[in-house]
Amino acid sequence: MLRNQADKSPAMSVDDIYHYARTLADIENAIVVVSDIKNDSSRIFKGKIADSFNLDNYTSEKSIWESKILSLMSEHEREEKIIAELRFFHYLQHLPAKKRVNFFLVTKLRFENSTEVLHRMYYIFDKTAQNVLYAICIYTPLFFDFAGKSFAVDSMTGMREELTSSVNNNVISKRERQILQFIASGMKSREIAEALSISKNTVSRHRQEILAKLNVKNSVEACRLAERMGLI
């Protein structure tokens, strides 16, 4: 979904973004990942915390997903991170464009060596604040504990909203949830089309939308993630 957005000019230059990420990594001893949405690539800037995870030669990725860092987490934690980011993206879509730029995501994660990590994610929008061009992920040790798992935080007011299952209605539509429920029950596209009095092509289109919105490759993964999120 992010890569299919309109191609617009960023609100700040790429050099400024990289300079910010490099400085932040040094100051906070953090791992900072800058993901270029359009080009499906990432740059990784490492502070001292990276020494603990054998990431010495890890400087780039031909993906917006930082696979080596994700591999440090259990499958459960990876899914928790993806769910939080899905909810955050759709949470922003229901805000006025001029307010979206004020929000960032905070998620509490655990690596498999039992290290608790604070993950923050910021979006860099185009000048209209309509399209996300870059995502900046920051990984640091968990400086302080807090109740809950993930929050959308307004950097202007300090207001935060926990991204629980109540936000799920923003992720996929009511009709898409209905179709997912049918898929989970084992129904084929033809059977779903007959049950809903729509064409098989319409069902196929909904299926593709569901896969894109949940960032999964097939219906099995979609149903499993949807169950985890409480969508079905």
TIBA-736518 format. One line per 5 residues: their letters; for each residue x negated, y, z negated of C-alpha. Coordinates in pm, 1 decimal, padded with zeros to 6 digits. Each point is the difference from the previous one (the first is absolute). Example, Ala and Ser with C-alpha at 12.3 -4.5 7.8 and 13.67 -1.06 7.14 Angstrom:
// TIBA-736518
AS) -01230.0 -00450.0 -00780.0  -00137.0 00344.0 00066.0 .
This chain:
// TIBA-736518
MLRNQ) 00000.0 00000.0 00000.0  -00278.3 00238.0 -00086.9  -00188.2 -00065.0 00323.6  00314.6 00058.6 00206.4  00043.1 00354.3 -00124.8 .
ADKSP) -00045.2 00297.0 00231.4  -00360.4 00097.6 00071.7  -00048.4 00333.6 -00176.1  -00289.6 00209.9 -00123.8  -00109.7 -00057.2 -00360.9 .
AMSVD) 00046.1 00273.2 -00258.2  -00372.5 -00029.6 -00078.1  -00298.1 -00111.0 00206.0  -00132.9 -00353.8 -00005.4  -00340.2 00129.8 -00112.1 .
DIYHY) 00164.0 00171.4 -00297.7  00184.5 -00320.3 -00089.7  -00320.9 -00205.7 00010.5  -00188.6 00262.8 -00198.0  00272.2 -00004.1 -00265.8 .
ARTLA) -00006.5 -00380.8 -00017.7  -00380.6 -00016.1 -00025.8  -00007.7 00263.5 -00274.3  00281.9 -00165.9 -00192.6  -00174.1 -00337.9 00011.6 .
DIENA) -00317.3 00155.9 -00141.8  00170.7 00205.8 -00271.2  00243.3 -00266.4 -00122.9  -00226.6 -00301.2 00069.7  00294.2 -00122.5 00204.6 .
IVVVS) 00064.4 -00198.8 00315.0  00180.4 00226.7 00246.0  00154.5 -00133.7 00321.2  00106.5 00235.9 00278.4  00234.7 -00174.6 00242.6 .
DIKND) 00047.6 00150.0 00345.7  00356.9 -00100.0 00081.7  -00003.1 00066.2 00373.9  -00331.3 -00172.0 00066.7  00068.8 -00288.4 -00240.0 .
SSRIF) -00335.9 00033.3 -00173.0  -00143.8 00090.8 -00339.3  -00312.9 00158.1 -00147.9  -00111.7 -00104.6 -00346.5  -00189.2 00229.7 -00237.3 .
KGKIA) -00144.7 -00162.4 -00309.4  -00096.8 00127.0 -00341.8  -00167.5 -00205.3 -00272.0  00306.6 -00216.5 -00066.9  -00063.9 -00173.5 00333.3 .
DSFNL) -00315.9 -00156.6 -00146.1  00222.1 -00218.5 -00218.2  00176.2 -00152.6 00300.2  -00282.9 -00075.9 00247.1  00114.0 00256.6 00255.5 .
DNYTS) -00348.5 00127.4 00092.9  00036.8 -00023.2 00379.6  00370.1 00071.6 00015.7  00033.0 00335.3 00176.9  00272.8 -00044.6 00261.0 .
EKSIW) 00294.0 -00214.6 00100.7  00173.7 -00051.2 00334.7  00332.5 00018.8 -00177.4  00194.5 00236.2 -00224.6  -00012.5 -00278.0 -00262.2 .
ESKIL) -00313.9 -00020.4 -00217.0  -00023.9 -00379.5 00021.6  -00311.4 -00046.8 -00215.1  00156.8 00194.7 -00284.6  00330.9 -00181.3 00038.2 .
SLMSE) -00190.2 -00329.2 -00017.1  -00105.3 00092.6 -00354.4  00363.6 -00030.3 -00108.6  00227.3 -00298.5 -00039.7  00271.6 -00050.5 00260.7 .
HEREE) 00251.5 00123.1 -00257.0  -00190.8 00326.0 -00056.1  -00040.3 00056.5 00374.2  00374.4 -00033.7 00043.1  00060.2 00237.5 -00291.6 .
KIIAE) -00223.2 00258.2 00169.6  00175.7 -00039.6 00335.4  00343.7 00021.7 -00162.9  -00100.8 00318.9 -00182.4  -00124.5 00158.0 00323.2 .
LRFFH) 00314.9 -00101.0 00189.7  00219.0 00152.4 -00268.5  -00211.5 00315.7 -00010.3  00014.3 00050.9 00376.9  00377.5 -00034.8 00009.0 .
YLQHL) 00037.0 00210.9 -00315.5  -00171.6 00288.3 00182.0  00228.7 -00030.8 00301.7  00290.4 00117.6 -00217.0  -00179.5 00316.5 -00113.5 .
PAKKR) -00009.0 00332.2 00185.8  -00306.4 00009.0 00224.6  -00155.7 00294.0 -00184.0  00008.1 -00195.8 -00329.6  -00148.2 -00325.8 00129.0 .
VNFFL) -00353.1 00134.9 00002.6  00015.8 00051.6 -00378.7  00046.4 -00368.4 -00084.2  -00246.0 -00281.0 -00052.3  00029.2 -00362.8 -00107.4 .
VTKLR) -00143.5 -00145.5 -00321.5  -00015.6 -00378.0 -00043.4  -00152.8 -00214.0 -00272.8  -00182.5 -00301.3 00144.4  -00208.3 -00286.8 -00131.2 .
FENST) -00294.9 -00154.4 00183.1  -00067.0 -00372.3 -00032.1  -00297.9 00062.5 -00231.3  00259.6 00148.2 -00242.0  -00107.7 00359.6 00067.8 .
EVLHR) 00299.3 00231.9 -00025.4  -00003.5 00261.1 00274.0  00180.3 00328.5 00053.7  00100.3 00037.5 00364.6  00103.1 00337.5 00136.9 .
MYYIF) 00116.9 00061.4 00355.4  00039.8 00332.9 00175.8  00139.9 00060.6 00347.0  -00146.0 00261.6 00232.1  00280.3 00130.4 00219.6 .
DKTAQ) 00004.4 00199.0 00320.0  00078.4 00371.0 -00016.1  00374.4 -00068.0 00009.0  -00024.4 -00243.1 -00296.8  00203.1 -00244.8 00209.8 .
NVLYA) -00269.5 -00248.1 00104.5  -00259.9 -00180.7 -00211.1  -00338.8 00008.9 00172.6  -00232.2 -00121.9 -00276.3  00034.2 -00185.2 -00328.0 .
ICIYT) -00255.8 00041.2 -00278.0  -00020.6 -00281.6 -00256.4  -00204.4 00053.2 -00315.9  -00101.5 -00289.0 -00226.7  -00139.9 00069.8 -00348.3 .
PLFFD) -00003.3 -00186.9 -00330.3  00325.7 00040.3 -00189.4  -00086.2 00300.9 -00216.7  00320.7 -00023.9 -00201.0  00283.2 -00248.0 -00016.3 .
FAGKS) 00363.6 00084.1 00069.2  00332.0 -00176.6 00001.7  00125.7 -00101.5 00341.7  -00178.6 -00106.6 00317.5  00021.2 00276.1 00260.1 .
FAVDS) 00117.3 00359.8 00018.5  00055.5 00277.5 00250.6  -00157.1 00309.4 -00156.9  00065.9 00364.0 00087.7  -00338.5 00172.7 -00025.7 .
MTGMR) 00168.7 00341.0 -00030.2  00225.7 -00073.9 -00296.1  -00144.1 -00314.0 -00156.2  00339.0 -00169.0 00042.7  -00027.9 -00372.3 00065.9 .
EELTS) 00254.9 -00258.5 00107.6  -00056.3 -00369.7 -00045.1  00033.2 -00191.7 00325.9  00214.7 -00288.5 -00116.4  00247.9 -00211.5 00194.0 .
SVNNN) 00245.7 00291.5 -00017.4  -00203.0 00160.9 00280.3  00044.2 -00306.2 00222.5  00313.5 00133.5 00168.0  -00226.9 00247.1 00179.1 .
VISKR) -00218.7 -00276.2 00146.7  00242.4 -00180.8 00230.9  00357.0 00073.5 00098.2  00311.3 -00172.4 -00133.1  00045.3 -00186.0 00330.5 .
ERQIL) -00364.5 -00111.7 -00001.6  00040.9 -00134.5 -00354.1  00308.7 -00187.1 00115.0  -00189.7 -00156.2 00290.4  -00290.7 -00091.0 -00228.2 .
QFIAS) 00242.4 -00177.0 -00229.5  00130.2 -00202.4 00293.7  -00355.1 -00081.2 00112.5  -00090.3 -00111.9 -00352.6  00299.0 -00234.0 00001.9 .
GMKSR) -00136.2 -00167.5 00314.3  00229.3 00151.6 00263.2  -00124.5 00046.1 00357.5  00030.7 00326.1 00193.5  00295.4 -00132.8 00201.3 .
EIAEA) 00184.7 -00096.6 -00319.2  -00073.5 00337.4 -00160.1  00126.3 00178.6 00310.5  00324.9 -00194.9 -00010.7  00045.5 00060.8 -00374.0 .
LSISK) -00047.4 00375.7 00039.1  00171.0 00033.8 00339.5  -00310.0 00154.8 00157.0  -00221.2 -00110.7 00287.3  -00296.6 -00233.0 -00039.3 .
NTVSR) -00222.7 00280.2 00138.4  00116.7 00228.9 -00278.9  -00091.6 -00265.4 -00256.6  -00344.1 -00035.3 00162.0  -00049.0 00375.5 -00014.0 .
HRQEI) 00090.3 00003.7 -00369.4  -00241.8 -00287.6 -00060.7  -00286.4 00198.8 00155.1  00090.8 00308.0 -00203.2  -00002.7 -00205.7 -00318.2 .
LAKLN) -00345.0 -00145.2 00075.9  -00138.5 00346.6 00072.7  00150.4 00161.5 -00308.8  -00124.0 -00275.8 -00231.4  -00337.4 -00023.5 00176.9 .
VKNSV) 00022.4 -00377.4 00046.5  -00058.7 -00231.0 00295.5  00300.1 -00228.4 -00007.7  00341.0 -00062.7 -00153.7  -00134.9 -00239.6 -00263.6 .
EACRL) -00232.3 00267.9 -00136.5  00281.0 00257.0 00023.7  00235.5 -00214.5 -00208.3  -00266.3 -00075.1 -00261.2  -00095.1 00367.8 -00038.6 .
AERMG) 00363.9 00107.9 00001.8  00072.4 -00242.2 -00283.8  -00296.2 00138.5 -00197.0  00134.2 00352.2 00048.6  00355.4 -00094.5 -00091.5 .
LI) 00132.9 00087.9 00344.7  00178.2 -00334.4 00034.5 .
